[in-house]
Amino acid sequence: MNDINATSLMDPPSWSLTLGVIGRFLILGAAGFFALAGISWFVQPRWPNGARLGKGAFFAGCAALAGSFVSLGVLFANHRFEYEYVYGHSDLANALAYRIAGIWSGQEGSFLLWATCSAIFGLFTVGRTEHYRRWYTIVFSFFLGGIASILAFESPFNLNMVGSKPFVPADGLGLAPSLQNYWVIIHPPTIFLGFGSLTCLFALAVAALCTRDYERWIPIVRPWAIVATTLVGVGLCMGGFWAYETLGWGGFWMWDPVENVSFVPWCFAAALLHGVLVQATKKKWQMTNLLLGALPFLVFVYGTFLTRSGLLSDASVHSFAEMDRSALKLLTIVMGVSTLGFLGLWGVRTWQQRKVQAEASEAPTGLQREGFYMVGITLLLVMGIATAIGMSVPLVQALRGEKPRIVEEAVYHQVLVWIFVPIMLLLAITPFVAWRGMRARDLAARMYTILCITVGVTGLLLFLTVVTPFARRIEIAPVVTMLGRYQVPGLAWLTVLVGICLFALIGNVWCASGLMKRSKLGIAPFMTHVGLGLLMMGLIVSRGFERKAQTMVMQDYPGRLMNYEVRYAGMTSNEMDRNNKLKLAIYDPHKQGDPLFIAYPGLYRVQMADGQENTMVWPHIERNWLMDTYVSLGQPQNNASQDLTLKQGETVRFGEMMLTYKKMTRQGEPGQLGTKFGAEVTVESMGQVATVNPEMELGGDQGMVDHPVKIADNMELVMAGMDAADKSVRLRIQLTTPLYPVEIYHKPLTSLVWLGTGVMTLGGFLSAFYRRARRPVTAPESPQVAPLGAKPKRAPAMLGDKP
């Protein structure tokens, strides 16, 4: 801030400085309270009052984090630019909603949001953990204390200082232009609530290992695992919608490392959900589920380290700046202790349980649902691990001293499709498999009708795609390269993928309809699967069948692409207004009358922090339930030009203009100063014909001097060169008004992406409500939890243990 002249700036009000001190104090207080809570619960077996003190300290720590978050929100709402973080992520022009969103738009605020969301879930769940509460609170307190300690270094309450005096800049730098979309208000809180809920799964898994009670955590963790998976899933979809509406490349997902940091925990959380179902039904997979309970949290902490360390600053558009070194060390400690501590404890307990697991195993008879779940969980884990390896490639390159580069989208598609296909098939088949086992012939009989319906619907959709007018608005790659070398017909491959999604969708609708009469809420898991099938089908169709084309548009000179004519129709404001839109009238060139629609892509210029000026653009989306028409605006080209090389008598078209080169001209003798060389050109436009003669003059030390001629209100013709041998000339069309690159996409069935997200989210929350713990879990006879290393007590027979 030393480059800001402080002499003309006001002193900050006392209330603002006091609020900042309170916010900083609350963060430090939270770290202390969580340390006290963890220690109190740890010594509780020898100090009976430790539980009471631990409960109060944990509540106080969570309240302190929430109070710090509210303090920062008040500073943002009131434009308190004396704080570096507020100054860097807000300005006077931001509406209140965007000022609030500024809280989590940077590194420090997003850490505070993560801590606050985790604290919220900690408060919701800690009272429902029964005899796991001691170790649950210790683990949760360790994590929240670590995040609060990080915030003590990465503080959002640092002041702008000149010498030893704080000051108030006249205005802030503002929210990053790419963030000024309504999704910045909705998406981060949603997905960070999901990240916060992952801490619950981790803490419960550790508590179960410490108490050596591997059964009774299942009804406790199950609804929260569903909530966590649903929140992270809907957060992922919201991020895709944000990218679709902002970035202008016409897609929802690019496998960016920061996107993958959210996707990998979702894969592991989904694996946990299905593993919990097996344990609740068959009393198996205890140790596997404990590992699955911790993995989503651990991999997210690793992803946070990856994206906040600064290693991806040149490789990802989402990555944050490098953290304070002390804060980064603390994050590394949190990650290391959590990962190594859990894996060590889990390894010891697994070794201790090896005989019990061997006795509990039984030889499978026929096809069992448990086996299908095992394959599905394995595939989810493989998908998560493969994605984690891909997002870690830039880290490996940086550690080797190479320039970090992200793994391209096409590589993920080549690899993960082999995991996606069997997962979707299992999604359709598994609900029809009996738990007690069945013959393959019986399963085939159950699936026969579903398969016939799927083939019929897929064939109908293929027929409509190929023979109806809809086919003229889409484009299919003639071949698709598989495994980097094998080529498959594009239409055939897309038909297979769509058919597999339909197979999963129809199978789950069939199961849900059969269950409806017995349990309306019981169909919620099938709703989630139906939503996932719709979502994936929408993504496949909208990307696989998309059609796109580019053109250039400028004032009075429309561009043509596909079956459209795009005309410049002005602006809604001016380019310095962040709400400015470029107006593009989209016509059918074969019909007279009004435009098909008016596109309003965003366009404005912004002054960056380094003083450079940047032009920000956003796409316009003309939505339809069948197809989106996606109008993407490229960077405007000011003073653009285009060179044309013409031979004598040749004619070329430029926009609506026809240029014909007639002959070469000369005034003066060759080699003498002042001699002019020109080209006689006829220009035909709007039914009118004019003859012009652009020239270049031999100007001595100045070289050749151009003498352009005006051929339109916003266009000049320049003589750029000549070849005396064949009498050809090089003409340059110089534009005096901006040239706008426009790209139009046809995106079929993107409505399925929205519909699938809604159905999947509704099914997830209904399923969590259905699986909520309706009564407290029975506690052990002794109120004291067995310390680490003690032999476990036998659970009551009602839990399903063998006598």
RALINQUI-V117913 format. One line per field, one symbol per residue. ss: DSSP state (~ for helix, > for strand, _ for the rest). phi: phi as a letter, one per 30 degrees, with the letter a starting at -180 (. if undefined). A space follows every 10 residues. Layout:
ss = ???
phi = ???
This chain:
ss = _____~~~_> ___~~~~~~~ ~~~~~~~~~~ ~~~~~~~~~~ ~~_______~ ~~~~~~~~~~ ~~~~~~~~~~ ~~~~~~~___ __>~~~~~~_ _____~~~~~ ~~~~__~~~~ ~~~~~~~~~~ ~~~~~~___~ ~~~~~~~~~~ ~~~~~~~~~~ ~~~_____>_ >>__>>_>__ ______~~~_ __~~~~~~~~ ~~~~~~~~~~ ~~~~~~~~~~ ~______~~~ ~~~~~~~~~~ ~~~~~~~~~~ ~~~~~~____ ______~~~~ ~~~~~~~~~~ ~~~~~~~~~~ ~~___~~~~~ ~~~~~~~~~~ ~~~~~~~~__ __________ ____~~~~~~ ~~~~~~~~~~ ~~~~~~~~~~ ~~_~~~~~~~ ______>_~~ ~~~~~~~~~~ ~~~~~~~~~~ ~~~~~~~~~_ ________~~ ~~~~~~~~~~ ~~~~~~~~~~ ~~_____>_~ ~~~~~~~~~~ ~~~~~~~~~~ ~~~~~~~_~~ ~~~_____>> >>___>>>>~ ~~~~~~~~~~ ~~~~~~~~~~ ~~~~~_____ ~~~~~~~~~~ ~~~~~~~~~~ ~~~~__>>>> >>>>__>_>> >__>>>>>>> >_________ >>>>>>>___ ______>>>> >>>>>>>___ __>>>>>>_> >>____>>>> >>>___>___ >>>>>>____ >>>>__>>>> >>>>>>>___ _____>>>>> >>>>>__>>> >>>>>>>>_~ ~~_>>>>_>> >>__>>>>>> >>>____>>> >>>>>___>> >>>>>>>>__ ~~~~~~~~~~ ~~~~~~~~~~ __________ __________ ______~~~_ ___
phi = .ddcdddccd dddddddddd dddddddddd eddddddddd ddceecbedd dddddddddd dddddddddd dddddddchd ddceddedba addddedddd ddecdbdddd dddeddddde ddddcddcch dddededddd dedddddddd ddccddcdcd bbiccdbcdd acdjdeedcd bddddcdded dddddddddd dddddddddd dicccddddd dedddddddd dddddddddd dddddbdici bcabhdeddd edddededdd deeddddddd cchbiedddd dddceedddd ddddeddcdi dcdccbdcdc dddedddddd dddedddddd dddddddddd ddcddddddd dbddcidcde dddddddddd dddddddddd ddeedddddd icddbddded ddddddddcd ddddddedde dccdddjadd dddddddedd dddddddddd ddddddccee ddcbbbedbb dchibccbed dddddddddd ddeddddddd ddddceddad dddeededdd ddddeddddd ddcdcdbbac acbbeibdcb ahcbcccdbj bdbbdccdcd bdcbdcccdc bcjdddaccb ddaacbdddd jdcbccbbdc bcdadcaccc cccddecdhd bbcbcbceid bbcbiccccb dcadbabjce icdidccbbd bcccahicbb cbbdbbcdci ddidcdbdbd cadbabccdc labddcidbc ccccccbdcc dbbccccdhd eddddddddd dddddddddd cdddbedddd dddcdddejd dddddedddj ddd
